[in-house]
C-alpha cells in the first residue's frame, strides 16, 4: 500500500515540477524526472522481490 502512495506522491511532484519549469527547459527536466522515476520503480521492484 505504501508503494502506491509513494508512486502517487512522485507523480504529483513530477506534475507540479513540470508545470513550474519554463517550456525551453522542460525537455531536460522531463528526462531527469523519467530517470529518477525509472530508478525508483526498479528500487521498489527489487525491494518487493527481496521481502
C-alpha positions as CSV (number, residue, x, y, z in Angstrom):
1,X,0.0,0.0,0.0
2,X,2.9,2.4,0.8
3,X,4.3,1.7,-2.7
4,X,1.1,3.0,-4.3
5,X,1.1,6.1,-2.1
6,X,4.8,6.7,-2.9
7,X,4.2,6.4,-6.7
8,X,1.2,8.8,-6.4
9,X,3.3,11.3,-4.5
10,X,6.1,11.0,-7.1
11,X,3.6,11.6,-9.9
12,X,2.2,14.7,-8.2
13,X,5.7,16.2,-7.6
14,X,6.6,15.4,-11.2
15,X,3.5,17.1,-12.5
16,X,3.9,20.3,-10.3
17,X,7.6,20.5,-11.0
18,X,6.9,20.1,-14.8
19,X,4.3,22.9,-14.7
20,X,6.7,25.3,-12.9
21,X,9.5,24.8,-15.4
22,X,9.6,27.1,-18.5
23,X,9.0,25.3,-21.8
24,X,12.6,25.8,-23.0
25,X,13.9,23.7,-20.2
26,X,11.1,21.2,-20.0
27,X,12.8,18.5,-22.1
28,X,15.8,18.3,-19.8
29,X,13.6,18.3,-16.7
30,X,11.4,15.6,-18.2
31,X,14.4,13.5,-18.9
32,X,15.7,13.9,-15.4
33,X,12.3,13.1,-13.9
34,X,12.0,10.0,-16.1
35,X,15.4,8.7,-15.0
36,X,14.5,9.3,-11.3
37,X,11.1,7.7,-11.8
38,X,12.6,4.7,-13.5
39,X,15.3,4.2,-10.8
40,X,12.7,4.4,-8.1
41,X,10.5,1.9,-9.9
42,X,13.4,-0.5,-10.1
43,X,14.3,0.0,-6.5
44,X,10.7,-0.7,-5.5
45,X,10.6,-3.8,-7.6
46,X,13.9,-5.1,-6.1
47,X,12.7,-4.3,-2.6
48,X,9.4,-6.1,-3.3
49,X,11.1,-9.2,-4.6
50,X,13.6,-9.3,-1.7
51,X,10.8,-9.2,1.0
